[in-house]
Amino acid sequence: SLRSSSRGTPAFVMADAAAPEGEFLVEGKPVFDDAGARIISKGAYKKFIAKKEKDAKKAAHKEAAGGEAGGGGGGGGGGGGEAAVVLGPVTYTGAEPEQLFGDLKLVQSNQKTGRVFTHVSKLDATLDGQEVWLRARVHNTRAKGNNCFVVLRTAGATVQGAMFKSDTVPKEMIKFAGALSKETVVDVKGLVVKADVKSCTQNDIEISVLRIYVISRADVGLPMQIDDAGRSEGEVVESERKLAAGEVDGAYVRVGTDIRLDNRVLDMRVPAQNAIFRISSAVGHFFRTALMEKGFTEIHTPKIIAGASEGGADVFRLKYMENTRFEQPACLAQSPQLYKQMCIMGDLERVFEVGPVFRAENSHTGRHLTEFVGLDFEMCINESYTEALDMTDFFMVKIFEGIKKNFAHELKIISQQYPFEPLQYSATGENFRMKYPEGMQLLRDAGIKNDDGSEITDFQDLSTPQEKKLGNIVKEKHGTDFWCLEHFPMEVRPFYTMPCEHDPRFSNSYDVFMRGQEIMSGAQRVHTVEILEKQCKEKGVDPVELKSYIDAFRYGAFPHAGGGIGCERVVMLYLGLDNVRKTSLFPRDPNRLTP
C-alpha cells in the first residue's frame, strides 16, 4: 500500500521480492503503480513519480484552502492519489476481527480462536465449497489492477489463492497481498473452489481468499530463490544452450553447492531437498524397527573417548577438561565399535545404535564427511559371520522396501529434480556375495589396473574408482546394485577383525555395496585377549589405551559380528545422487563447520 513520505509525497509501491536480472529495478527491487501493474522502464517510473508529486501538491493546496484532504481511514481500496491507511497489528485472540487483512499481533501463545487449520497437501476437489484456514508461506504473488493471485506453499505442496475486488474484498486487501515478500508466513481463510491450476501441486482447486494475515514477514531479497534451487540440471543446461544459441535472453540461475549449504534453511524448503531429508528419516526408522523386530536393543554410547576406536590417524584429538587438574588427552569416537562389543560381553546379545560418527579424513570428495550418522549393529553369532550378513540382508531390504512402499510421493518429487534409476536388489532371499579374490580377478579380467599402472593384487585395498568399476561388472553380470564382498585382506582391516582360519592373510570381514560404492564395513570380531593384544601391536594401537575394552573379554566372551553403515551414503546411493552433502542436514567436511 502507499505510505506518505516525510515531504508529504506518497511513496511508490515496491515489491519485496528481487526481480530477475535485466529488468528495471529501483534500489534492487521491482516497482508497481497504484493499480498493481509493473513499471518496466526508467521513463515510466519518472512519469509515475511526477504524477504522485503533482497529486500531493493538489492535496496540500486543498488542505490549505480548508478543503478535505485525500486519503482516509477504513480498509477500503484507494485509487489515484489517495494514500492508503497504514494498519496497526491485528488482534485475533478470540472472535474473528473486523480487519480482513493485516499483520497479526505476535503469536505468543495468546490465541484461542478455535480455528482448525488444513495442510495445503490435503486440499483437493472433495473440499469444494468448504471454508478452510491455511498457514503457509507466500511462494509468489501476482497483482494487477483489481485482482491478485498468491501461490501458498507448505512443505513443498502449493495452492493458488485468488482475490478479486468486491464488496467483501477491498482494493487495499489486494494491494496488501500483492506486496507480500516471498517466504512470508501467512494465515489465510478462504473458500475451496474447483479450478484447473497446472502450476500448483494442488491442481484441481484454488482458494478464494476471504482473509489474509501476516504471521511473520520474510526479509526482502532472498540469498537464493526457491524456484532457482528447485530446477533440475537438465533444465538449467537446456536454458544455457538456448542462451548460447540466441533463442532466449537469459538462462536459469545455477545455484551452487556452497550457496545452498550457506543458506541451508532456505535450501530445505526446496521440495526435492525437503523430501530427501524425509527419506533420510525413513532410513533410520526402518533400520530401527527391523532390528527391534529381531530382538535387538538400542544403545547410546559415549562420543568422547580416551583412545582411537578404529586406530589410524583419522581421529579428532582434543584436550578433555582443558586447563583443569583433570585435563587429559581424548578423542571423538570414530565409531561405537568398542562399546558395541562391550555390550555384547555384558549379555545384551544383540545391539544397535543410531548416532554421530567422527572421522578426521582430509577427503574433499562427494562421498566423504567428517561427521555423519552411523547405523551400527552388533550381534552374537553361533557359528559364522555370515549370520550377520543374513541380518544385513534382512534390515537393508526392510529399508529399501519400506521407502518404496511408503514414500512414493517423496521419491517422485526427488526424481523430478534428480532423475534416478530404481535400485536393483533381491527383495527375497540372499543378495549376491563373493570373496575378495574373486572380485579382484573380475577387475583383472576387465583390464583394470592401479593408478600407477601396476596389476591389482588380492592383498591390496580397493580405490573408489575400482569399487565403482567392480560395481558395474557385478551389475552387468548379476543384475544387482546391492551386494557384498567377503574376506578382505587382513592388512587393510582394523585390529579387532577376526582372521580367517584357512589363510590368516585374509579376514572374516566384509563390505556391502550400493551402486558400486561401499555403504557398510563389518566383520566377525576377535573375542580372545591374546589375539586382540597381538593385533593391536601389529596395527600400531596401544593396548594400554584400550584397557577397559580388552578387559571386557577376560571374563568369558561370546563370538560376535556386526557392521557400521553411513546413513547419508545409503540415502545418496538409493536416490542416485552425486554428493553426500545433499543428504546431510548440516554437513561437516574439512572446509565446513557452519551453519
C-alpha positions in Angstrom: 0.0 0.0 0.0 1.0 3.7 -0.3 2.6 5.5 2.5 3.3 9.2 2.8 6.9 10.3 2.7 8.4 12.9 5.0 7.7 15.5 2.4 4.1 14.5 2.1 4.6 12.8 -1.3 3.1 9.3 -1.4 5.8 6.7 -1.9 5.6 4.2 -4.7 4.5 0.6 -4.2 7.7 -1.6 -4.1 7.6 -5.4 -4.3 9.5 -7.3 -1.7 11.0 -9.9 -4.0 14.1 -9.3 -6.1 13.4 -9.4 -9.8 15.3 -11.3 -12.5 18.5 -9.8 -13.9 18.0 -7.3 -16.7 14.6 -5.9 -15.6 14.0 -2.4 -14.4 14.7 -2.1 -10.7 14.8 0.7 -8.1 17.2 0.0 -5.2 17.5 -3.6 -6.4 13.7 -4.1 -6.4 10.8 -4.1 -8.9 8.2 -1.3 -8.6 4.5 -1.2 -9.3 1.9 1.6 -9.9 -1.2 2.1 -7.9 -3.1 -0.4 -10.0 -0.5 -3.1 -9.3 1.0 -3.0 -12.8 4.7 -3.5 -13.1 6.8 -0.3 -14.0 9.2 -1.7 -16.6 11.2 1.4 -17.7 13.0 4.4 -16.3 10.8 6.8 -18.3 7.6 5.3 -17.0 9.0 5.4 -13.5 9.8 9.1 -13.8 6.2 9.8 -15.1 4.8 7.9 -12.2 6.8 9.8 -9.6 5.9 13.1 -11.3 2.2 12.3 -11.1 2.5 11.4 -7.4 4.2 14.7 -6.7 1.5 16.6 -8.7 -1.3 14.8 -6.8 0.4 15.5 -3.5 0.7 19.2 -4.3 -3.0 19.3 -5.2 -3.9 17.7 -1.9 -1.8 20.1 0.0 -3.3 23.1 -1.8 -6.8 21.8 -1.0 -6.0 21.3 2.7 -4.5 24.8 2.9 -7.8 26.2 1.3 -9.8 24.4 4.0 -10.9 21.6 1.8 -10.9 17.9 2.7 -7.6 16.1 2.2 -7.4 12.9 0.1 -6.9 9.5 1.7 -8.9 8.3 4.6 -9.5 5.6 7.1 -11.0 2.2 6.8 -9.8 -0.8 4.9 -11.3 0.1 1.6 -9.4 0.4 -1.7 -7.7 3.7 -2.6 -7.0 4.8 -6.2 -5.4 7.7 -7.9 -3.6 10.0 -5.4 -5.3 8.5 -2.4 -2.8 7.3 0.2 -3.7 4.1 2.0 -4.0 3.8 5.7 -1.1 2.1 7.5 -2.8 -0.6 9.6 -1.6 -1.5 13.0 -1.3 -5.1 14.3 -4.5 -7.1 14.0 -5.6 -8.7 17.3 -7.0 -12.2 16.8 -7.3 -13.9 20.1 -10.9 -14.9 20.1 -13.7 -14.0 17.7 -12.8 -13.0 14.1 -11.5 -9.4 13.9 -13.2 -6.7 11.8 -10.0 -6.3 9.7 -9.9 -8.7 6.8 -6.1 -8.4 6.4 -3.0 -7.0 8.1 -0.1 -8.1 10.2 -1.3 -10.3 13.0 -0.3 -9.5 16.6 2.7 -11.5 17.6 1.8 -15.1 18.4 2.8 -15.6 22.0 0.5 -18.5 22.9 -2.1 -15.8 23.3 -4.7 -17.2 20.9 -7.7 -19.3 21.5 -9.7 -18.9 18.3 -10.9 -22.5 17.8 -9.6 -22.4 14.2 -8.9 -25.7 12.5 -6.0 -25.5 10.0 -5.8 -27.7 6.9 -2.4 -28.6 5.5 -2.0 -27.5 1.9 -1.2 -31.0 0.8 -4.7 -32.2 2.0 -6.6 -29.8 -0.2 -8.4 -31.2 -3.2 -11.7 -31.1 -5.1 -13.6 -33.1 -2.5 -13.5 -29.9 -0.3 -15.2 -27.8 -3.0 -17.4 -25.2 -1.4 -15.9 -25.5 2.1 -14.2 -22.8 4.0 -10.7 -23.6 5.3 -7.9 -22.0 7.3 -4.3 -22.4 6.0 -1.0 -21.4 7.4 1.6 -21.3 4.7 4.4 -19.4 3.1 4.0 -16.9 0.2 5.7 -18.7 -2.7 5.0 -15.8 -5.1 2.4 -13.1 -5.8 0.9 -11.6 -9.0 -1.2 -8.4 -8.6 -2.7 -6.3 -11.3 -5.5 -3.9 -11.1 -8.3 -5.2 -9.1 -7.1 -8.8 -8.7 -4.3 -10.7 -7.1 -3.1 -14.3 -7.2 -1.0 -15.7 -4.4 0.7 -19.1 -4.5 0.8 -20.5 -1.0 3.3 -23.3 -0.1 3.6 -25.7 2.8 6.5 -28.2 2.8 6.5 -28.4 -1.0 2.7 -28.5 -1.5 1.4 -25.4 -3.3 -2.1 -24.0 -3.9 -3.2 -20.8 -5.7 -5.1 -18.2 -3.8 -7.2 -15.7 -5.7 -8.6 -12.3 -4.8 -10.9 -10.0 -6.9 -12.1 -6.6 -5.8 -15.6 -6.8 -4.5 -17.8 -5.8 -1.6 -16.0 -8.4 0.6 -12.5 -8.0 -0.9 -11.4 -4.3 -0.8 -8.7 -2.9 -3.1 -6.4 -2.3 -0.2 -6.5 -6.1 0.6 -5.4 -6.8 -2.9 -2.5 -4.3 -2.6 -1.6 -5.7 0.7 -1.4 -9.3 -0.6 0.4 -8.3 -3.8 3.2 -6.6 -1.9 4.0 -9.5 0.4 7.6 -10.7 0.2 8.4 -14.3 -0.8 8.6 -16.8 2.1 6.4 -14.6 4.4 4.3 -16.8 6.7 0.5 -16.0 6.5 -2.8 -17.3 7.8 -5.4 -17.5 5.0 -9.1 -18.1 5.3 -10.7 -19.0 2.0 -13.3 -20.9 0.1 -12.2 -24.0 -1.8 -13.2 -23.7 -5.4 -12.7 -26.2 -8.2 -10.2 -25.0 -10.8 -7.6 -26.1 -13.2 -4.2 -24.8 -11.9 -1.4 -26.7 -13.6 1.3 -24.7 -11.9 0.5 -25.9 -8.4 0.7 -29.3 -6.8 -3.0 -29.0 -5.7 -4.0 -28.5 -9.3 -7.8 -29.2 -9.2 -8.7 -26.3 -6.9 -7.9 -22.8 -5.9 -8.7 -20.8 -2.7 -11.0 -17.8 -2.9 -9.3 -15.7 -0.3 -11.6 -14.1 2.4 -9.0 -13.1 5.0 -5.2 -12.9 5.0 -3.0 -12.1 8.0 0.8 -12.0 8.2 2.3 -14.2 10.9 5.9 -13.5 10.1 7.4 -11.3 7.4 10.4 -12.6 5.4 13.2 -10.2 4.7 13.3 -8.7 1.2 15.9 -10.0 -1.1 16.4 -13.7 -0.5 20.0 -15.0 -0.8 18.6 -17.7 -3.2 15.3 -18.2 -4.9 13.4 -21.4 -4.1 12.4 -21.8 -7.7 16.0 -21.5 -8.9 17.2 -24.1 -6.4 14.5 -26.5 -7.4 15.3 -26.8 -11.1 16.9 -30.0 -12.5 20.4 -29.9 -14.0 18.7 -30.8 -17.3 16.5 -27.7 -17.2 19.5 -25.4 -16.4 21.7 -26.9 -19.1 18.9 -26.6 -21.7 18.4 -22.9 -20.8 22.1 -22.3 -21.1 22.1 -24.0 -24.5 19.2 -21.7 -25.7 21.0 -18.7 -24.4 24.2 -19.6 -26.3 22.1 -20.2 -29.4 20.4 -16.8 -29.1 17.0 -18.3 -28.6 16.4 -16.6 -25.2 17.7 -13.5 -23.5 18.7 -15.2 -20.2 19.4 -18.6 -18.7 18.2 -20.0 -15.5 20.2 -19.2 -12.4 22.6 -22.0 -11.4 22.6 -22.4 -7.6 25.9 -23.8 -6.4 26.5 -26.2 -3.5 28.1 -23.5 -1.3 25.2 -21.2 -1.7 22.8 -23.9 -0.8 24.8 -25.0 2.3 25.4 -21.4 3.4 21.6 -21.0 3.3 20.6 -24.5 4.3 17.3 -23.4 6.0 16.1 -21.9 2.7 17.5 -24.9 0.8 15.5 -27.3 3.0 12.4 -25.6 1.6 13.1 -26.7 -1.9 10.7 -29.6 -2.5 13.3 -32.2 -3.6 15.6 -31.3 -0.7 12.8 -31.4 1.8 11.8 -34.8 0.5 15.4 -36.1 0.7 15.5 -35.4 4.5 12.2 -37.3 4.9 13.8 -40.3 3.1 16.8 -39.9 5.5 14.4 -40.1 8.4 12.8 -43.2 6.9 16.2 -45.0 6.6 16.8 -44.6 10.4 13.2 -45.6 11.2 13.2 -48.8 9.1 16.7 -49.7 10.4 15.5 -49.3 14.0 12.2 -51.2 13.6 13.7 -54.0 11.6 16.3 -54.8 14.2 13.9 -54.4 17.1 11.7 -57.0 15.3 14.7 -59.3 15.6 15.2 -58.7 19.3 17.9 -56.1 19.2 18.3 -53.5 22.0 19.1 -49.8 21.1 22.1 -48.4 22.9 23.7 -45.0 23.3 27.5 -45.0 23.6 30.0 -42.2 24.5 31.3 -40.0 21.8 34.2 -38.6 23.9 36.7 -41.5 24.5 40.2 -41.9 25.7 41.7 -43.7 22.6 41.0 -44.1 18.9 38.3 -46.6 18.4 39.4 -47.6 14.9 43.1 -46.9 15.1 45.0 -44.9 12.4 45.3 -41.1 12.0 41.7 -40.2 11.1 40.8 -39.2 14.6 39.8 -35.9 16.1 42.0 -35.4 19.2 41.2 -32.9 22.0 42.1 -31.9 25.5 39.5 -33.2 27.9 38.7 -30.8 30.7 41.4 -28.4 29.4 43.1 -26.1 31.9 41.9 -28.0 34.9 43.6 -30.6 37.1 41.5 -33.2 35.3 43.0 -32.4 31.9 43.9 -35.5 29.8 44.0 -36.4 26.1 40.8 -37.6 24.4 39.3 -38.4 21.0 35.9 -38.1 19.3 34.6 -41.6 18.6 35.3 -42.9 15.1 32.5 -45.4 15.7 30.7 -47.0 18.6 32.6 -50.2 17.8 34.3 -50.9 21.1 31.2 -50.2 23.1 29.0 -52.3 21.0 31.3 -55.2 21.6 31.4 -54.5 25.4 27.6 -54.5 25.4 27.7 -58.0 23.8 30.1 -59.1 26.6 27.5 -57.6 29.0 24.9 -60.1 27.7 22.8 -57.7 25.8 23.3 -60.2 22.9 22.0 -58.0 20.0 22.5 -54.2 20.0 22.3 -51.3 17.6 22.9 -47.6 17.7 21.9 -44.6 15.5 24.3 -41.8 16.3 27.1 -39.4 15.2 30.4 -40.7 14.0 33.6 -38.6 13.6 36.3 -39.1 11.1 39.2 -36.6 10.6 39.6 -37.5 7.0 41.1 -34.8 4.8 38.9 -36.0 1.9 37.4 -33.4 -0.4 35.0 -35.8 -2.3 31.3 -36.1 -2.9 31.1 -39.2 -0.7 33.1 -38.2 2.5 32.1 -36.3 5.6 34.0 -35.6 8.8 30.8 -36.2 10.8 28.0 -38.5 9.7 25.1 -40.5 11.2 26.2 -44.1 11.8 23.8 -47.0 11.8 25.7 -49.6 13.8 24.7 -53.1 14.9 26.5 -56.0 16.7 25.2 -59.5 17.5 26.2 -62.8 19.0 26.9 -65.4 16.3 26.7 -69.2 16.8 29.0 -70.4 14.0 29.8 -67.9 11.3 29.9 -64.2 10.4 27.5 -65.0 7.6 24.8 -64.8 10.2 25.5 -61.1 10.5 25.3 -60.9 6.7 21.9 -62.6 6.7 20.8 -60.0 9.2 22.2 -57.2 7.0 20.2 -58.6 4.1 17.1 -58.5 6.3 17.3 -55.0 7.6 18.6 -53.4 4.3 15.7 -55.0 2.3 13.3 -53.7 5.0 14.7 -50.2 4.5 14.5 -50.4 0.7 11.0 -51.9 0.6 9.8 -49.5 3.3 10.9 -46.5 1.3 9.4 -47.8 -1.9 6.1 -48.6 -0.4 5.6 -45.7 2.0 7.4 -42.7 0.3 6.3 -42.9 -3.3 5.3 -39.2 -3.2 8.7 -38.1 -1.9 10.5 -40.3 -4.5 8.5 -38.7 -7.3 9.4 -35.2 -6.1 13.1 -36.1 -5.8 13.2 -37.7 -9.2 11.8 -34.6 -10.9 14.9 -32.6 -9.9 17.4 -35.5 -9.6 16.3 -38.3 -12.0 17.5 -41.8 -11.0 17.0 -45.4 -11.8 15.3 -47.6 -9.1 17.8 -49.6 -7.0 18.1 -53.2 -8.1 18.2 -55.8 -5.3 16.7 -59.1 -4.3 13.7 -58.5 -2.1 13.5 -62.2 -1.1 16.4 -64.4 -0.3 20.1 -63.8 -0.2 21.7 -60.9 -2.1 24.8 -61.5 -4.2 28.0 -62.2 -2.3 31.6 -63.0 -3.5 35.0 -63.5 -2.0 37.6 -60.8 -2.2 40.0 -62.6 -4.6 37.1 -63.3 -6.9 36.3 -59.6 -7.1 40.0 -58.8 -7.8 40.0 -61.4 -10.6 37.0 -59.8 -12.2 38.8 -56.4 -12.2 41.9 -58.0 -13.7 39.8 -59.8 -16.4 38.3 -56.4 -17.3 41.8 -54.9 -17.7 41.6 -52.6 -14.7 44.9 -51.6 -13.1 46.1 -49.5 -10.3 46.7 -45.8 -10.8 50.4 -46.4 -11.2 49.8 -49.0 -13.9 50.6 -52.0 -11.7 48.5 -55.1 -11.6 45.8 -55.4 -9.0 46.6 -58.0 -6.3 44.5 -60.0 -3.9 46.1 -58.3 -0.9 45.5 -54.6 -1.6 42.7 -52.3 -0.7 40.2 -51.1 -3.4 40.3 -47.5 -4.5 37.0 -45.6 -5.1 37.3 -45.9 -8.9 38.0 -49.6 -8.6 34.9 -50.1 -6.4 32.8 -48.4 -9.0 34.2 -50.5 -11.8 33.6 -53.6 -9.8 30.1 -52.4 -9.1 29.5 -52.0 -12.9 30.8 -55.5 -13.6 28.5 -57.0 -10.9 25.5 -55.1 -12.2 26.2 -56.4 -15.7 26.8 -60.0 -14.7 24.3 -60.4 -11.8 21.7 -57.6 -12.4 22.0 -56.1 -8.9 23.1 -52.8 -7.3 23.2 -54.3 -3.8 25.9 -56.9 -3.0 28.6 -58.0 -0.6 32.4 -58.6 -0.9 33.8 -61.0 1.8 37.2 -62.0 3.1 39.1 -58.7 2.8 42.9 -58.9 3.3 43.8 -58.7 7.0 46.3 -55.9 6.1 43.5 -53.4 5.3 41.2 -54.2 8.3 41.1 -52.9 11.9 42.8 -54.6 14.8 39.6 -56.1 16.2 38.9 -58.1 13.0 39.0 -61.9 13.2 41.5 -63.5 10.8 40.4 -66.4 8.5 41.4 -69.8 9.8 42.3 -71.3 6.5 44.5 -68.3 5.4 45.4 -65.7 8.1 46.3 -63.2 5.3 42.6 -62.8 4.9 39.9 -61.9 7.4 36.3 -62.8 8.3 35.3 -59.3 7.2 33.0 -57.9 4.5 31.9 -54.7 2.8 28.4 -54.1 1.5 27.9 -52.0 -1.7 25.2 -50.0 -3.3 25.6 -48.8 -6.9 29.3 -49.7 -6.7 30.1 -47.7 -3.6 30.7 -49.1 -0.1 27.9 -48.3 2.5 28.9 -50.8 5.2 32.1 -52.3 6.7 31.8 -55.2 9.1 33.4 -58.4 10.3 33.5 -61.1 12.9 35.3 -59.5 15.8 38.2 -61.0 17.8 36.9 -62.2 21.2 40.1 -63.5 22.8 42.5 -61.3 24.7 45.7 -62.9 23.2 44.7 -62.2 19.6 43.4 -58.7 20.4 46.6 -57.6 22.1 48.8 -59.1 19.3 46.8 -57.4 16.6 46.7 -54.1 18.5 50.5 -54.0 18.4 50.7 -55.1 14.8 48.3 -52.2 13.8 50.1 -49.6 16.0 47.4 -49.3 18.6 48.5 -49.1 22.2 46.6 -51.8 24.2 47.1 -49.7 27.4 44.8 -47.0 25.9 42.1 -49.7 25.4 42.4 -51.5 28.8 38.7 -51.3 29.6 37.8 -52.7 26.2 40.3 -55.5 26.3 39.4 -56.4 29.9 35.8 -57.0 28.8 37.0 -60.2 27.0 38.7 -61.6 30.1 35.6 -62.9 31.8 34.1 -65.1 29.1 33.2 -63.8 25.6 30.6 -64.8 23.1 31.6 -64.9 19.4 30.1 -61.9 17.7 30.0 -59.9 14.5 28.4 -56.7 13.2 28.8 -53.7 11.0 28.6 -50.0 10.6 26.7 -48.1 7.9 26.7 -44.4 6.9 23.1 -43.2 6.8 23.8 -40.3 4.5 25.6 -42.5 2.0 22.7 -45.0 1.9 20.3 -42.2 1.1 22.7 -40.7 -1.5 23.1 -44.1 -3.3 19.4 -45.2 -3.0 18.5 -41.9 -4.7 21.3 -42.0 -7.2 22.6 -38.6 -6.0 26.1 -37.3 -6.8 27.0 -35.7 -3.5 26.6 -36.9 0.1 26.1 -33.2 1.2 22.7 -33.3 -0.4 21.7 -36.0 2.2 23.4 -34.4 5.3 21.3 -31.9 7.2 24.1 -29.6 8.1 27.2 -31.3 6.6 30.6 -31.2 8.1 33.7 -31.7 5.9 37.3 -30.4 6.0 36.2 -26.9 5.0 32.8 -26.5 6.7 31.9 -26.0 10.3 28.8 -23.8 9.7 25.9 -23.4 9.8 
